[in-house]
Amino acid sequence: MVENGTVQSVERAAQVMEILAREGTAGVGEIARELGVHGSTASRLLTALEAYDLVERDSETGRSRLGMGVLRLAAATRAGLDLTAQAGPVCDALAEELGETVNVAVLRGGAAVNVYQAQGRRTVALHNWVGNRTVLHATSSGKMLMAHLPTSALETVLEAPRERFTAATITSADVLRRQFAEARERGWAEAVEEFEVGLNAAATPIRGPEGDVIAAVSVAGPAYRLAADELPRVAEALQRAAEEISRRLGHRPEVTG
């Protein structure tokens, strides 16, 4: 049985690494104050982490930073942090909660490529989108992925002609730019009967360890069930799911004071 003191030491060691990840470097006194412990306790924690190359201490300043051992562990771990493996359980639960189709898409070769699909038990699957390439400008996932492209890359994409799929498809570059700005600000994008008549969708971004948008998770359903005025409510559930997937992939939002 693990003693409470051992568990506390492990928790404190983890907190030390979180502090160093956030601050870059820190002194013993700073770490001790944040943990609420004596300086000697903080020093022992740093020494223990240093023994495994998880922390490095500058001999001149005495300040500590994360060590090369963290990279070794990350290399071993990241191979297992497959997007679909981490997103799958979250998407399955979301599809069950909302009763609609949930997809995860990534940007590949100028299209949104669906890599995972979840279907709630109450919903009859009409189409399996896994592996399919879908257009960017007329789908919620595509819009979300476009919204987070670097400006130069986005403008290159917007220079290409856009196909109109329904009367609601947006082909104007200016209108799309406004939608992308709104999507970035509120955290989700929508497509209301823009790719298929009678099909509505919303999407939110999935972020990688460094905070960059690496994928989008979307919910799509028939307009008679997933009406346009329902999309903000659905987007709230989507955002929670995207945050959980991002967390599983190693993303930690910056803490602001």
Phi and psi restraints in degrees (value plus and minus 20) as a CYANA .aco file:
   2 VAL   PHI     -98.8   -58.8
   2 VAL   PSI     109.4   149.4
   3 GLU   PHI     -92.0   -52.0
   3 GLU   PSI     131.7   171.7
   4 ASN   PHI     -78.9   -38.9
   4 ASN   PSI     -57.6   -17.6
   5 GLY   PHI     -81.9   -41.9
   5 GLY   PSI     -56.6   -16.6
   6 THR   PHI     -87.7   -47.7
   6 THR   PSI     -63.5   -23.5
   7 VAL   PHI     -80.4   -40.4
   7 VAL   PSI     -62.7   -22.7
   8 GLN   PHI     -82.8   -42.8
   8 GLN   PSI     -59.2   -19.2
   9 SER   PHI     -84.4   -44.4
   9 SER   PSI     -60.8   -20.8
  10 VAL   PHI     -84.3   -44.3
  10 VAL   PSI     -63.3   -23.3
  11 GLU   PHI     -81.4   -41.4
  11 GLU   PSI     -62.2   -22.2
  12 ARG   PHI     -87.4   -47.4
  12 ARG   PSI     -58.2   -18.2
  13 ALA   PHI     -82.4   -42.4
  13 ALA   PSI     -60.9   -20.9
  14 ALA   PHI     -84.4   -44.4
  14 ALA   PSI     -59.1   -19.1
  15 GLN   PHI     -84.7   -44.7
  15 GLN   PSI     -58.6   -18.6
  16 VAL   PHI     -78.8   -38.8
  16 VAL   PSI     -65.9   -25.9
  17 MET   PHI     -85.9   -45.9
  17 MET   PSI     -55.9   -15.9
  18 GLU   PHI     -84.9   -44.9
  18 GLU   PSI     -60.9   -20.9
  19 ILE   PHI     -81.2   -41.2
  19 ILE   PSI     -67.0   -27.0
  20 LEU   PHI     -86.3   -46.3
  20 LEU   PSI     -55.5   -15.5
  21 ALA   PHI     -84.7   -44.7
  21 ALA   PSI     -57.0   -17.0
  22 ARG   PHI     -98.1   -58.1
  22 ARG   PSI     -63.1   -23.1
  23 GLU   PHI    -113.3   -73.3
  23 GLU   PSI     -40.7    -0.7
  24 GLY   PHI      71.3   111.3
  24 GLY   PSI     -79.2   -39.2
  25 THR   PHI    -159.0  -119.0
  25 THR   PSI     138.0   178.0
  26 ALA   PHI    -178.9  -138.9
  26 ALA   PSI     129.1   169.1
  27 GLY   PHI    -110.5   -70.5
  27 GLY   PSI     146.4   186.4
  28 VAL   PHI     -77.6   -37.6
  28 VAL   PSI     -63.9   -23.9
  29 GLY   PHI     -81.9   -41.9
  29 GLY   PSI     -61.4   -21.4
  30 GLU   PHI     -83.1   -43.1
  30 GLU   PSI     -65.0   -25.0
  31 ILE   PHI     -84.5   -44.5
  31 ILE   PSI     -62.9   -22.9
  32 ALA   PHI     -80.6   -40.6
  32 ALA   PSI     -63.5   -23.5
  33 ARG   PHI     -84.0   -44.0
  33 ARG   PSI     -62.3   -22.3
  34 GLU   PHI     -87.8   -47.8
  34 GLU   PSI     -55.6   -15.6
  35 LEU   PHI    -101.3   -61.3
  35 LEU   PSI     -38.4     1.6
  36 GLY   PHI      53.2    93.2
  36 GLY   PSI      17.9    57.9
  37 VAL   PHI    -146.7  -106.7
  37 VAL   PSI     149.1   189.1
  38 HIS   PHI     -89.4   -49.4
  38 HIS   PSI     132.5   172.5
  39 GLY   PHI     -78.3   -38.3
  39 GLY   PSI     -54.9   -14.9
  40 SER   PHI     -85.9   -45.9
  40 SER   PSI     -53.5   -13.5
  41 THR   PHI     -87.4   -47.4
  41 THR   PSI     -64.6   -24.6
  42 ALA   PHI     -82.0   -42.0
  42 ALA   PSI     -58.6   -18.6
  43 SER   PHI     -85.0   -45.0
  43 SER   PSI     -62.3   -22.3
  44 ARG   PHI     -83.5   -43.5
  44 ARG   PSI     -58.8   -18.8
  45 LEU   PHI     -82.7   -42.7
  45 LEU   PSI     -64.3   -24.3
  46 LEU   PHI     -83.9   -43.9
  46 LEU   PSI     -59.0   -19.0
  47 THR   PHI     -84.1   -44.1
  47 THR   PSI     -61.5   -21.5
  48 ALA   PHI     -84.3   -44.3
  48 ALA   PSI     -62.7   -22.7
  49 LEU   PHI     -88.2   -48.2
  49 LEU   PSI     -55.4   -15.4
  50 GLU   PHI     -83.9   -43.9
  50 GLU   PSI     -53.2   -13.2
  51 ALA   PHI     -83.0   -43.0
  51 ALA   PSI     -43.6    -3.6
  52 TYR   PHI    -126.9   -86.9
  52 TYR   PSI      -3.5    36.5
  53 ASP   PHI      41.4    81.4
  53 ASP   PSI       0.6    40.6
  54 LEU   PHI    -105.0   -65.0
  54 LEU   PSI     -39.4     0.6
  55 VAL   PHI    -156.3  -116.3
  55 VAL   PSI     123.1   163.1
  56 GLU   PHI    -142.4  -102.4
  56 GLU   PSI     117.7   157.7
  57 ARG   PHI    -132.6   -92.6
  57 ARG   PSI     112.9   152.9
  58 ASP   PHI     -95.0   -55.0
  58 ASP   PSI     100.9   140.9
  59 SER   PHI     -85.1   -45.1
  59 SER   PSI     -44.4    -4.4
  60 GLU   PHI    -106.6   -66.6
  60 GLU   PSI     -67.0   -27.0
  61 THR   PHI    -112.7   -72.7
  61 THR   PSI     -42.5    -2.5
  62 GLY   PHI      59.1    99.1
  62 GLY   PSI     -20.0    20.0
  63 ARG   PHI    -102.2   -62.2
  63 ARG   PSI     131.2   171.2
  64 SER   PHI    -131.4   -91.4
  64 SER   PSI     134.1   174.1
  65 ARG   PHI    -163.9  -123.9
  65 ARG   PSI     146.9   186.9
  66 LEU   PHI     -84.0   -44.0
  66 LEU   PSI     123.5   163.5
  67 GLY   PHI    -120.4   -80.4
  67 GLY   PSI     159.0   199.0
  68 MET   PHI     -85.4   -45.4
  68 MET   PSI     -42.2    -2.2
  69 GLY   PHI     -80.7   -40.7
  69 GLY   PSI     -49.1    -9.1
  70 VAL   PHI     -84.6   -44.6
  70 VAL   PSI     -60.2   -20.2
  71 LEU   PHI     -84.9   -44.9
  71 LEU   PSI     -58.4   -18.4
  72 ARG   PHI     -81.5   -41.5
  72 ARG   PSI     -65.4   -25.4
  73 LEU   PHI     -86.5   -46.5
  73 LEU   PSI     -59.8   -19.8
  74 ALA   PHI     -82.8   -42.8
  74 ALA   PSI     -60.8   -20.8
  75 ALA   PHI     -83.0   -43.0
  75 ALA   PSI     -57.5   -17.5
  76 ALA   PHI     -93.6   -53.6
  76 ALA   PSI     -50.4   -10.4
  77 THR   PHI    -105.8   -65.8
  77 THR   PSI     -60.0   -20.0
  78 ARG   PHI     -81.9   -41.9
  78 ARG   PSI     -50.4   -10.4
  79 ALA   PHI     -80.4   -40.4
  79 ALA   PSI     -50.1   -10.1
  80 GLY   PHI    -108.3   -68.3
  80 GLY   PSI     -28.4    11.6
  81 LEU   PHI    -107.2   -67.2
  81 LEU   PSI      36.3    76.3
  82 ASP   PHI     -87.3   -47.3
  82 ASP   PSI     114.8   154.8
  83 LEU   PHI     -74.8   -34.8
  83 LEU   PSI     -69.6   -29.6
  84 THR   PHI     -87.7   -47.7
  84 THR   PSI     -54.7   -14.7
  85 ALA   PHI     -86.1   -46.1
  85 ALA   PSI     -59.9   -19.9
  86 GLN   PHI     -98.0   -58.0
  86 GLN   PSI     -55.2   -15.2
  87 ALA   PHI    -100.1   -60.1
  87 ALA   PSI     -49.0    -9.0
  88 GLY   PHI     -70.7   -30.7
  88 GLY   PSI     -77.3   -37.3
  89 PRO   PHI     -80.8   -40.8
  89 PRO   PSI     -56.7   -16.7
  90 VAL   PHI     -87.8   -47.8
  90 VAL   PSI     -63.1   -23.1
  91 CYS   PHI     -87.3   -47.3
  91 CYS   PSI     -58.7   -18.7
  92 ASP   PHI     -80.1   -40.1
  92 ASP   PSI     -64.3   -24.3
  93 ALA   PHI     -86.4   -46.4
  93 ALA   PSI     -58.8   -18.8
  94 LEU   PHI     -87.5   -47.5
  94 LEU   PSI     -61.1   -21.1
  95 ALA   PHI     -82.1   -42.1
  95 ALA   PSI     -57.5   -17.5
  96 GLU   PHI     -89.2   -49.2
  96 GLU   PSI     -59.7   -19.7
  97 GLU   PHI     -85.4   -45.4
  97 GLU   PSI     -64.8   -24.8
  98 LEU   PHI    -111.6   -71.6
  98 LEU   PSI     -40.5    -0.5
  99 GLY   PHI      53.1    93.1
  99 GLY   PSI       2.4    42.4
 100 GLU   PHI    -151.5  -111.5
 100 GLU   PSI     155.5   195.5
 101 THR   PHI     -99.4   -59.4
 101 THR   PSI     113.4   153.4
 102 VAL   PHI    -137.3   -97.3
 102 VAL   PSI     110.6   150.6
 103 ASN   PHI    -146.8  -106.8
 103 ASN   PSI     129.3   169.3
 104 VAL   PHI    -134.5   -94.5
 104 VAL   PSI     109.5   149.5
 105 ALA   PHI    -149.4  -109.4
 105 ALA   PSI     128.4   168.4
 106 VAL   PHI    -142.8  -102.8
 106 VAL   PSI     139.4   179.4
 107 LEU   PHI    -108.2   -68.2
 107 LEU   PSI      99.9   139.9
 108 ARG   PHI    -162.6  -122.6
 108 ARG   PSI     102.0   142.0
 109 GLY   PHI      35.0    75.0
 109 GLY   PSI      21.0    61.0
 110 GLY   PHI      56.9    96.9
 110 GLY   PSI      -2.4    37.6
 111 ALA   PHI    -162.7  -122.7
 111 ALA   PSI     142.7   182.7
 112 ALA   PHI    -112.9   -72.9
 112 ALA   PSI      98.3   138.3
 113 VAL   PHI    -125.8   -85.8
 113 VAL   PSI     102.5   142.5
 114 ASN   PHI     -99.5   -59.5
 114 ASN   PSI     106.9   146.9
 115 VAL   PHI    -132.9   -92.9
 115 VAL   PSI     -31.3     8.7
 116 TYR   PHI    -174.7  -134.7
 116 TYR   PSI     122.5   162.5
 117 GLN   PHI    -157.5  -117.5
 117 GLN   PSI     115.9   155.9
 118 ALA   PHI    -143.3  -103.3
 118 ALA   PSI     122.7   162.7
 119 GLN   PHI    -150.2  -110.2
 119 GLN   PSI     104.0   144.0
 120 GLY   PHI     -87.9   -47.9
 120 GLY   PSI     134.8   174.8
 121 ARG   PHI     -82.5   -42.5
 121 ARG   PSI     -47.5    -7.5
 122 ARG   PHI    -100.5   -60.5
 122 ARG   PSI     -30.0    10.0
 123 THR   PHI    -126.8   -86.8
 123 THR   PSI     111.3   151.3
 124 VAL   PHI    -105.6   -65.6
 124 VAL   PSI     101.6   141.6
 125 ALA   PHI     -90.7   -50.7
 125 ALA   PSI     104.2   144.2
 126 LEU   PHI    -112.5   -72.5
 126 LEU   PSI     -46.6    -6.6
 127 HIS   PHI    -177.6  -137.6
 127 HIS   PSI     119.4   159.4
 128 ASN   PHI    -116.7   -76.7
 128 ASN   PSI      94.8   134.8
 129 TRP   PHI    -111.1   -71.1
 129 TRP   PSI     -22.7    17.3
 130 VAL   PHI     -81.3   -41.3
 130 VAL   PSI     107.5   147.5
 131 GLY   PHI      69.3   109.3
 131 GLY   PSI     -32.7     7.3
 132 ASN   PHI     -98.5   -58.5
 132 ASN   PSI     124.0   164.0
 133 ARG   PHI    -115.9   -75.9
 133 ARG   PSI     105.7   145.7
 134 THR   PHI    -140.7  -100.7
 134 THR   PSI     135.4   175.4
 135 VAL   PHI     -87.0   -47.0
 135 VAL   PSI     136.0   176.0
 136 LEU   PHI    -104.1   -64.1
 136 LEU   PSI     -63.1   -23.1
 137 HIS   PHI     -97.0   -57.0
 137 HIS   PSI     -34.2     5.8
 138 ALA   PHI    -136.7   -96.7
 138 ALA   PSI     -13.2    26.8
 139 THR   PHI    -143.3  -103.3
 139 THR   PSI     131.4   171.4
 140 SER   PHI     -85.7   -45.7
 140 SER   PSI     -61.6   -21.6
 141 SER   PHI     -83.3   -43.3
 141 SER   PSI     -64.4   -24.4
 142 GLY   PHI     -80.9   -40.9
 142 GLY   PSI     -62.5   -22.5
 143 LYS   PHI     -83.8   -43.8
 143 LYS   PSI     -62.1   -22.1
 144 MET   PHI     -84.6   -44.6
 144 MET   PSI     -60.4   -20.4
 145 LEU   PHI     -86.3   -46.3
 145 LEU   PSI     -61.1   -21.1
 146 MET   PHI     -85.0   -45.0
 146 MET   PSI     -58.1   -18.1
 147 ALA   PHI     -80.7   -40.7
 147 ALA   PSI     -43.9    -3.9
 148 HIS   PHI    -127.6   -87.6
 148 HIS   PSI      -6.2    33.8
 149 LEU   PHI     -93.3   -53.3
 149 LEU   PSI     130.2   170.2
 150 PRO   PHI     -77.7   -37.7
 150 PRO   PSI     129.9   169.9
 151 THR   PHI     -73.5   -33.5
 151 THR   PSI     -64.7   -24.7
 152 SER   PHI     -83.7   -43.7
 152 SER   PSI     -61.7   -21.7
 153 ALA   PHI     -87.3   -47.3
 153 ALA   PSI     -59.1   -19.1
 154 LEU   PHI     -83.2   -43.2
 154 LEU   PSI     -64.6   -24.6
 155 GLU   PHI     -84.2   -44.2
 155 GLU   PSI     -54.1   -14.1
 156 THR   PHI     -83.6   -43.6
 156 THR   PSI     -62.7   -22.7
 157 VAL   PHI     -85.2   -45.2
 157 VAL   PSI     -61.4   -21.4
 158 LEU   PHI     -89.8   -49.8
 158 LEU   PSI     -38.2     1.8
 159 GLU   PHI     -91.5   -51.5
 159 GLU   PSI     -44.4    -4.4
 160 ALA   PHI     -95.8   -55.8
 160 ALA   PSI     128.8   168.8
 161 PRO   PHI     -86.3   -46.3
 161 PRO   PSI     129.8   169.8
 162 ARG   PHI    -138.6   -98.6
 162 ARG   PSI     115.7   155.7
 163 GLU   PHI    -100.3   -60.3
 163 GLU   PSI     123.1   163.1
 164 ARG   PHI    -117.9   -77.9
 164 ARG   PSI     102.4   142.4
 165 PHE   PHI    -119.9   -79.9
 165 PHE   PSI     -53.9   -13.9
 166 THR   PHI    -160.3  -120.3
 166 THR   PSI     156.2   196.2
 167 ALA   PHI     -84.4   -44.4
 167 ALA   PSI     -40.9    -0.9
 168 ALA   PHI    -113.2   -73.2
 168 ALA   PSI     -26.0    14.0
 169 THR   PHI     -81.7   -41.7
 169 THR   PSI     111.7   151.7
 170 ILE   PHI    -113.6   -73.6
 170 ILE   PSI     101.4   141.4
 171 THR   PHI    -133.4   -93.4
 171 THR   PSI     -32.2     7.8
 172 SER   PHI     -92.5   -52.5
 172 SER   PSI     106.3   146.3
 173 ALA   PHI     -83.2   -43.2
 173 ALA   PSI     -58.7   -18.7
 174 ASP   PHI     -84.8   -44.8
 174 ASP   PSI     -63.1   -23.1
 175 VAL   PHI     -84.7   -44.7
 175 VAL   PSI     -61.4   -21.4
 176 LEU   PHI     -83.8   -43.8
 176 LEU   PSI     -61.2   -21.2
 177 ARG   PHI     -78.4   -38.4
 177 ARG   PSI     -62.1   -22.1
 178 ARG   PHI     -84.9   -44.9
 178 ARG   PSI     -60.0   -20.0
 179 GLN   PHI     -85.2   -45.2
 179 GLN   PSI     -58.9   -18.9
 180 PHE   PHI     -85.1   -45.1
 180 PHE   PSI     -61.3   -21.3
 181 ALA   PHI     -82.4   -42.4
 181 ALA   PSI     -61.9   -21.9
 182 GLU   PHI     -86.0   -46.0
 182 GLU   PSI     -60.0   -20.0
 183 ALA   PHI     -83.9   -43.9
 183 ALA   PSI     -61.4   -21.4
 184 ARG   PHI     -84.5   -44.5
 184 ARG   PSI     -59.2   -19.2
 185 GLU   PHI     -90.0   -50.0
 185 GLU   PSI     -65.2   -25.2
 186 ARG   PHI    -111.3   -71.3
 186 ARG   PSI     -35.2     4.8
 187 GLY   PHI      72.5   112.5
 187 GLY   PSI     -12.4    27.6
 188 TRP   PHI    -175.0  -135.0
 188 TRP   PSI     134.9   174.9
 189 ALA   PHI    -139.9   -99.9
 189 ALA   PSI     138.5   178.5
 190 GLU   PHI    -153.2  -113.2
 190 GLU   PSI     137.3   177.3
 191 ALA   PHI    -158.9  -118.9
 191 ALA   PSI      92.4   132.4
 192 VAL   PHI    -127.5   -87.5
 192 VAL   PSI      79.1   119.1
 193 GLU   PHI      33.2    73.2
 193 GLU   PSI      17.4    57.4
 194 GLU   PHI    -115.2   -75.2
 194 GLU   PSI     -45.4    -5.4
 195 PHE   PHI    -123.3   -83.3
 195 PHE   PSI     -59.0   -19.0
 196 GLU   PHI    -157.1  -117.1
 196 GLU   PSI     119.4   159.4
 197 VAL   PHI     -83.4   -43.4
 197 VAL   PSI     110.6   150.6
 198 GLY   PHI      66.2   106.2
 198 GLY   PSI     -12.8    27.2
 199 LEU   PHI    -141.4  -101.4
 199 LEU   PSI     103.9   143.9
 200 ASN   PHI    -136.5   -96.5
 200 ASN   PSI     133.9   173.9
 201 ALA   PHI    -175.9  -135.9
 201 ALA   PSI     137.4   177.4
 202 ALA   PHI    -157.8  -117.8
 202 ALA   PSI     132.0   172.0
 203 ALA   PHI    -164.2  -124.2
 203 ALA   PSI     129.6   169.6
 204 THR   PHI    -150.0  -110.0
 204 THR   PSI     138.3   178.3
 205 PRO   PHI    -103.5   -63.5
 205 PRO   PSI     124.9   164.9
 206 ILE   PHI    -125.6   -85.6
 206 ILE   PSI     110.8   150.8
 207 ARG   PHI    -130.4   -90.4
 207 ARG   PSI     126.6   166.6
 208 GLY   PHI    -106.7   -66.7
 208 GLY   PSI    -196.8  -156.8
 209 PRO   PHI     -75.2   -35.2
 209 PRO   PSI     -54.9   -14.9
 210 GLU   PHI    -107.8   -67.8
 210 GLU   PSI     -19.5    20.5
 211 GLY   PHI      75.0   115.0
 211 GLY   PSI     -25.7    14.3
 212 ASP   PHI     -96.5   -56.5
 212 ASP   PSI     129.8   169.8
 213 VAL   PHI     -97.1   -57.1
 213 VAL   PSI      98.6   138.6
 214 ILE   PHI    -130.3   -90.3
 214 ILE   PSI     -32.4     7.6
 215 ALA   PHI    -186.1  -146.1
 215 ALA   PSI     155.3   195.3
 216 ALA   PHI    -154.8  -114.8
 216 ALA   PSI     122.3   162.3
 217 VAL   PHI    -132.4   -92.4
 217 VAL   PSI     112.7   152.7
 218 SER   PHI    -151.0  -111.0
 218 SER   PSI     137.6   177.6
 219 VAL   PHI    -141.9  -101.9
 219 VAL   PSI     111.0   151.0
 220 ALA   PHI    -151.8  -111.8
 220 ALA   PSI     126.9   166.9
 221 GLY   PHI    -185.6  -145.6
 221 GLY   PSI     146.9   186.9
 222 PRO   PHI     -83.7   -43.7
 222 PRO   PSI     124.1   164.1
 223 ALA   PHI     -79.6   -39.6
 223 ALA   PSI     -48.4    -8.4
 224 TYR   PHI     -92.1   -52.1
 224 TYR   PSI     -40.1    -0.1
 225 ARG   PHI    -123.5   -83.5
 225 ARG   PSI     -58.7   -18.7
 226 LEU   PHI    -132.7   -92.7
 226 LEU   PSI      56.6    96.6
 227 ALA   PHI     -90.6   -50.6
 227 ALA   PSI     138.8   178.8
 228 ALA   PHI     -77.5   -37.5
 228 ALA   PSI     -58.7   -18.7
 229 ASP   PHI     -95.1   -55.1
 229 ASP   PSI     -25.7    14.3
 230 GLU   PHI    -110.4   -70.4
 230 GLU   PSI     -35.2     4.8
 231 LEU   PHI     -80.4   -40.4
 231 LEU   PSI     -59.3   -19.3
 232 PRO   PHI     -79.5   -39.5
 232 PRO   PSI     -58.8   -18.8
 233 ARG   PHI     -86.1   -46.1
 233 ARG   PSI     -64.2   -24.2
 234 VAL   PHI     -83.4   -43.4
 234 VAL   PSI     -57.4   -17.4
 235 ALA   PHI     -82.1   -42.1
 235 ALA   PSI     -52.8   -12.8
 236 GLU   PHI     -82.8   -42.8
 236 GLU   PSI     -63.8   -23.8
 237 ALA   PHI     -86.6   -46.6
 237 ALA   PSI     -58.6   -18.6
 238 LEU   PHI     -82.2   -42.2
 238 LEU   PSI     -62.7   -22.7
 239 GLN   PHI     -83.7   -43.7
 239 GLN   PSI     -59.6   -19.6
 240 ARG   PHI     -83.1   -43.1
 240 ARG   PSI     -62.0   -22.0
 241 ALA   PHI     -85.7   -45.7
 241 ALA   PSI     -62.9   -22.9
 242 ALA   PHI     -83.4   -43.4
 242 ALA   PSI     -59.4   -19.4
 243 GLU   PHI     -83.7   -43.7
 243 GLU   PSI     -59.2   -19.2
 244 GLU   PHI     -88.2   -48.2
 244 GLU   PSI     -63.3   -23.3
 245 ILE   PHI     -82.0   -42.0
 245 ILE   PSI     -64.6   -24.6
 246 SER   PHI     -80.5   -40.5
 246 SER   PSI     -61.7   -21.7
 247 ARG   PHI     -81.9   -41.9
 247 ARG   PSI     -62.0   -22.0
 248 ARG   PHI     -84.2   -44.2
 248 ARG   PSI     -47.5    -7.5
 249 LEU   PHI    -106.5   -66.5
 249 LEU   PSI     -20.5    19.5
 250 GLY   PHI      84.1   124.1
 250 GLY   PSI     -15.7    24.3
 251 HIS   PHI     -98.6   -58.6
 251 HIS   PSI     112.7   152.7
 252 ARG   PHI    -146.3  -106.3
 252 ARG   PSI      91.1   131.1
 253 PRO   PHI     -78.4   -38.4
 253 PRO   PSI     125.4   165.4
 254 GLU   PHI     -86.7   -46.7
 254 GLU   PSI     118.7   158.7
 255 VAL   PHI    -109.2   -69.2
 255 VAL   PSI     103.9   143.9
 256 THR   PHI    -127.1   -87.1
 256 THR   PSI     118.5   158.5
